[in-house]
């Protein structure tokens, strides 16, 4: 693959996979939902949101630096 960007063809293909089998999307997202729930249970809603934002910003920053 020449570039790491997601083009229209790959985006449509990914969307079709999710539409045809939402179980795949659920399995992919499940660990994040579990971690969010545990943090919410232990520390509260705002701590869970803050942690999700921190992880989101870190993921975007990591991708930008590559």
Secondary structure, 3 states (H helix, E strand, C coil): CCCCCCCHHHHHHHHHHHHHCHHHHHHHHHHHHHHHHHHHHHHCHHHHHHHHHHHHHHHHHHHHHC
